[in-house]
Amino acid sequence: MTTYVIRLPDPATARGSEPSLSFTANGYEAFAEQLQDALRSPALFERWRQAQPEPDEVDPALGRTDPQASVEGRREDLSVYLTATTTLPGEILRQRLRLLAGSNWELRDVR
């Protein structure tokens, strides 16, 4: 298991470029819930894959999930911190975060 600490410095702008794949959350609990779902379920990956020009050519390894992944959120000052614990590699976590939040997130710690 790896624990990733992610900071959303401005939660209002933590949105990906494609609204149908992006965070819709406003509070830290909802951000945590949506990221947890993106790690546990293939739904976000499948929506992204279907939007690709050649969906059948997308590497299926990118769709890996971790049914035991957990994400906790907290608010600190104006930022939201998400602590994700998962067996998924960092590459997959980063891909899901880019879909959900675009470039409006920071990886603060990995343990």
Secondary structure in CASP SS format (residue, H / E / C, confidence):
PFRMAT SS
TARGET T0000
AUTHOR 0000-0000-0000
METHOD secondary structure of the structure
MODEL  1
M C 1.00
T E 1.00
T E 1.00
Y E 1.00
V E 1.00
I E 1.00
R E 1.00
L E 1.00
P C 1.00
D C 1.00
P H 1.00
A H 1.00
T H 1.00
A C 1.00
R C 1.00
G C 1.00
S C 1.00
E C 1.00
P C 1.00
S C 1.00
L C 1.00
S C 1.00
F C 1.00
T C 1.00
A C 1.00
N C 1.00
G C 1.00
Y H 1.00
E H 1.00
A H 1.00
F H 1.00
A H 1.00
E H 1.00
Q H 1.00
L H 1.00
Q H 1.00
D H 1.00
A H 1.00
L H 1.00
R H 1.00
S C 1.00
P C 1.00
A H 1.00
L H 1.00
F H 1.00
E H 1.00
R H 1.00
W H 1.00
R H 1.00
Q H 1.00
A C 1.00
Q C 1.00
P C 1.00
E C 1.00
P H 1.00
D H 1.00
E H 1.00
V C 1.00
D C 1.00
P H 1.00
A H 1.00
L H 1.00
G H 1.00
R C 1.00
T C 1.00
D C 1.00
P C 1.00
Q C 1.00
A C 1.00
S E 1.00
V E 1.00
E E 1.00
G E 1.00
R E 1.00
R E 1.00
E E 1.00
D C 1.00
L C 1.00
S E 1.00
V E 1.00
Y E 1.00
L E 1.00
T E 1.00
A E 1.00
T E 1.00
T E 1.00
T C 1.00
L C 1.00
P C 1.00
G H 1.00
E H 1.00
I H 1.00
L H 1.00
R H 1.00
Q H 1.00
R H 1.00
L H 1.00
R H 1.00
L H 1.00
L H 1.00
A H 1.00
G C 1.00
S C 1.00
N C 1.00
W C 1.00
E E 1.00
L E 1.00
R E 1.00
D E 1.00
V E 1.00
R C 1.00
END
